[in-house]
Amino acid sequence: MSAKIKPIITFVLTQILLAFVISAAAYFILEQKEIKPRYAISTPEMIAEATVDTPRLKLLWDNEEVQNVYSLKIAIWNAGREYLDTASISATDPIRVIYPPGVEILYADFIRTSRGSLSLTATDLSNTGTRAIQIQIVGDEALEQKDGGVLKILYTGQSSDEFAVTGRIKGSKQGFKEVSWNIATRTLSSSNIITPVIWFASGLFLVVSIIKRSRGRIALDTAFDLAMATLFLIMGVVLIYALIRDWLVSLHWIT
């Protein structure tokens, strides 16, 4: 490799690496230390249903007949860098899962938490005339960053996706925000990282090949090819960065 080509390759690769490092540093360092309550809801699934086509089928729950049973999961967690403890939860507006009319809760309990020492409880408030399930942190615990639990709900009535999580969290003006279940459960696997890696490798190969072929003389057509190859390289870096960022905020304890 000639002395004229080496500086060009070094400059291009250095600029790309520098942009990646600065973006990553800005994401982690400049992020404010605050509570970010989040939740995600899975698609309701029908477990059983008694219909006119099955007259001999009877569904019982606690010795009471029901027409159908649906199941769904709700993940609740803190995505912020500031911990969420019982002192952060408003006494007059606690954390609750609200559900629409036409739904009767049969069962609600946490089946999984992010840590073995973390316990969360779910209390159905329908007996008090409130269509909600109250969520509480047990003991002197708190939700650190990415801490939370998975609430499983069995209900009868209409199939509904109108469940939501609400409640006043001190230190979080916007309160609970919903996140797609697919995003919350996303994992970093070889199947979804292979495309950006190919983009990056192809761009790097093209950049090096074009510079070597030009022998330090960048003509107009060569400059265009070099720009397109660099675009491939940058796109690969951006896609890899996006995948890693999504993986870092995903919740591996949900599934």
LUMGU-56513 format. One line per field, with one value per residue (C-alpha): residue in one letter; x negated, y, z negated. Coordinates in Angstrom, 2 decimals, decimal comma, m for minus. Layout:
N
residu	a;...
xx	X;...
yy	Y;...
zz	Z;...
//
This chain:
255
residu	m;s;a;k;i;k;p;i;i;t;f;v;l;t;q;i;l;l;a;f;v;i;s;a;a;a;y;f;i;l;e;q;k;e;i;k;p;r;y;a;i;s;t;p;e;m;i;a;e;a;t;v;d;t;p;r;l;k;l;l;w;d;n;e;e;v;q;n;v;y;s;l;k;i;a;i;w;n;a;g;r;e;y;l;d;t;a;s;i;s;a;t;d;p;i;r;v;i;y;p;p;g;v;e;i;l;y;a;d;f;i;r;t;s;r;g;s;l;s;l;t;a;t;d;l;s;n;t;g;t;r;a;i;q;i;q;i;v;g;d;e;a;l;e;q;k;d;g;g;v;l;k;i;l;y;t;g;q;s;s;d;e;f;a;v;t;g;r;i;k;g;s;k;q;g;f;k;e;v;s;w;n;i;a;t;r;t;l;s;s;s;n;i;i;t;p;v;i;w;f;a;s;g;l;f;l;v;v;s;i;i;k;r;s;r;g;r;i;a;l;d;t;a;f;d;l;a;m;a;t;l;f;l;i;m;g;v;v;l;i;y;a;l;i;r;d;w;l;v;s;l;h;w;i;t
xx	0,00;m1,50;m2,22;0,53;3,26;2,63;3,56;6,86;7,87;6,84;8,85;12,05;11,94;10,99;13,93;16,42;15,04;15,03;18,68;19,69;17,82;19,23;22,82;22,51;20,93;23,63;26,37;25,05;23,45;25,92;28,98;30,61;30,81;34,57;37,35;38,88;41,86;42,70;45,06;45,76;48,82;48,89;51,67;54,59;54,88;58,04;57,56;61,07;64,58;68,01;70,13;73,45;71,50;70,28;73,45;71,96;68,90;69,07;66,29;66,02;63,83;64,06;67,24;68,82;69,62;67,84;68,25;64,58;61,11;58,47;54,84;52,42;49,15;48,17;44,53;43,92;40,45;38,30;36,26;34,61;31,32;33,02;34,54;38,29;39,26;42,43;41,72;41,88;45,41;48,31;50,56;53,64;52,79;50,93;49,74;52,75;53,67;57,00;59,29;62,47;66,12;67,11;63,99;64,04;60,70;60,33;56,66;53,86;50,41;46,75;45,17;41,68;39,48;36,11;34,45;35,14;35,17;37,75;41,40;44,45;48,10;51,29;54,67;57,92;60,02;63,26;64,81;64,52;66,23;62,97;62,04;58,35;55,58;53,30;49,56;47,30;43,62;43,14;40,86;37,97;37,27;37,09;37,07;33,56;32,89;34,53;36,02;39,63;41,96;44,37;48,01;50,19;53,91;56,72;60,07;63,48;65,78;64,87;61,47;59,90;56,61;57,71;55,68;53,32;51,01;51,39;50,36;48,53;44,76;42,93;39,97;41,62;43,86;45,03;45,81;46,14;45,45;46,41;43,76;44,45;44,28;42,05;39,56;39,54;38,80;36,33;33,05;29,78;29,36;27,33;30,43;31,00;27,36;26,19;27,63;25,86;22,62;22,84;23,46;20,46;18,13;19,21;18,69;15,27;14,20;15,41;13,74;10,39;10,67;11,55;8,75;6,21;7,41;7,20;3,58;4,07;5,65;9,30;11,08;14,73;16,12;13,86;15,06;18,68;17,89;16,00;18,94;21,38;19,04;18,62;22,41;22,60;20,01;21,80;25,17;23,64;22,25;25,57;27,58;25,19;25,36;29,18;29,32;26,94;28,89;32,20;30,59;29,25;32,73;34,52;35,71;34,27;36,26;39,67;39,49
yy	0,00;3,35;6,22;8,27;5,70;4,98;8,47;8,37;4,99;6,05;9,27;7,56;4,81;7,25;9,56;6,68;5,24;8,68;9,30;5,94;6,51;10,02;8,85;5,97;8,18;10,84;8,23;6,83;9,92;12,66;10,63;12,27;10,39;10,04;7,52;6,18;3,92;1,67;m1,18;m3,60;m5,76;m9,04;m9,95;m11,61;m15,34;m17,39;m20,44;m21,89;m20,95;m22,54;m21,95;m23,10;m25,64;m27,28;m27,52;m30,19;m28,14;m26,19;m23,91;m23,43;m21,02;m21,37;m23,39;m20,55;m20,94;m18,67;m18,46;m18,07;m17,54;m15,22;m14,82;m11,93;m10,73;m7,23;m6,34;m3,36;m1,92;1,14;2,15;5,14;5,48;6,67;3,96;3,74;2,82;2,96;6,59;7,47;6,11;8,42;7,17;8,74;7,61;4,29;2,03;0,29;m1,82;m0,56;m2,64;m1,88;m2,78;m6,26;m7,80;m9,80;m10,64;m14,28;m14,29;m11,74;m12,37;m11,81;m14,91;m13,47;m10,61;m9,34;m10,35;m13,13;m10,66;m8,43;m9,15;m7,44;m7,98;m7,55;m6,90;m6,87;m3,90;m4,97;m5,75;m2,04;m1,02;m0,06;m1,66;m1,88;m4,10;m2,35;m3,05;m2,77;m3,27;m5,60;m4,54;m2,12;m2,81;m0,65;m0,94;m0,18;0,41;m2,38;m3,88;m5,05;m8,00;m9,86;m9,84;m12,67;m12,01;m14,47;m12,91;m13,69;m11,60;m9,67;m10,02;m6,61;m4,84;m1,81;m2,72;0,03;0,86;4,17;5,85;8,91;8,41;11,24;12,37;11,33;14,01;11,89;8,81;5,36;4,96;1,91;0,04;m2,54;m6,09;m7,06;m4,32;m5,15;m8,80;m8,26;m10,14;m9,79;m12,89;m13,92;m13,71;m9,99;m8,87;m10,57;m7,88;m4,85;m6,86;m7,61;m3,91;m2,92;m5,57;m4,77;m1,06;m1,57;m3,88;m1,46;1,55;m0,22;m1,65;1,68;3,53;0,85;0,88;4,66;4,62;7,92;9,68;10,36;11,13;12,23;8,74;7,27;9,85;8,86;5,17;5,99;8,01;5,15;2,61;4,86;5,11;1,31;1,38;4,08;2,35;m0,84;1,01;2,77;m0,46;m2,32;0,56;0,56;m3,19;m2,99;m0,05;m1,93;m5,00;m2,99;m1,67;m4,98;m7,02;m10,53;m11,59;m11,19;m14,43
zz	0,00;1,08;m1,26;0,47;m0,13;m3,80;m5,06;m3,14;m4,57;m8,07;m7,80;m6,64;m9,26;m12,03;m11,25;m11,28;m14,52;m16,13;m15,17;m16,62;m19,89;m20,33;m19,68;m22,14;m24,80;m24,38;m24,77;m28,05;m29,62;m28,74;m29,66;m32,67;m35,94;m36,38;m36,92;m33,69;m34,43;m31,48;m30,69;m27,85;m27,23;m25,33;m22,91;m24,76;m24,14;m24,48;m26,71;m26,52;m25,43;m25,79;m22,68;m21,27;m19,24;m22,46;m24,61;m26,86;m27,70;m30,94;m32,17;m35,93;m37,88;m41,67;m41,10;m39,13;m35,44;m32,94;m29,18;m28,29;m29,71;m28,26;m29,29;m28,90;m30,42;m31,49;m32,08;m34,40;m34,93;m35,51;m32,46;m34,15;m35,99;m39,20;m41,39;m42,00;m45,58;m47,65;m48,57;m44,86;m44,51;m45,30;m48,11;m46,49;m42,96;m43,29;m40,47;m38,95;m35,95;m34,67;m32,49;m30,51;m31,18;m30,05;m31,63;m34,86;m36,45;m37,47;m38,44;m38,68;m40,09;m39,28;m37,77;m37,35;m38,58;m37,44;m40,74;m43,20;m46,10;m44,43;m45,23;m43,74;m44,62;m42,58;m44,24;m42,30;m43,46;m41,79;m45,20;m46,03;m42,80;m41,05;m37,76;m38,53;m39,89;m42,37;m42,16;m45,22;m45,98;m48,95;m51,80;m51,62;m47,97;m44,86;m41,09;m39,88;m36,19;m34,12;m37,31;m37,24;m36,96;m34,71;m35,76;m34,44;m34,18;m33,48;m32,73;m31,30;m29,16;m26,04;m24,43;m24,95;m24,39;m26,43;m29,51;m30,69;m33,58;m35,39;m38,63;m39,89;m40,17;m41,90;m39,81;m36,56;m35,08;m32,16;m34,25;m32,74;m29,03;m27,00;m25,02;m22,33;m23,67;m20,73;m21,55;m25,28;m24,57;m21,73;m21,96;m20,09;m17,93;m14,91;m12,71;m13,27;m13,36;m10,16;m7,83;m9,39;m9,63;m5,90;m5,20;m7,29;m5,82;m2,26;m2,76;m4,32;m1,51;1,19;m0,42;m0,68;2,85;4,44;2,67;3,61;7,24;7,47;6,24;4,52;7,56;6,75;10,03;10,26;10,94;8,27;5,75;6,43;5,95;2,77;1,44;2,09;0,48;m2,54;m2,78;m2,99;m5,75;m7,73;m7,37;m8,76;m11,77;m12,42;m12,19;m14,50;m16,98;m16,86;m17,48;m20,43;m21,88;m21,63;m23,18;m26,11;m26,94;m26,34;m29,31;m29,25;m32,32;m30,63;m28,64
//
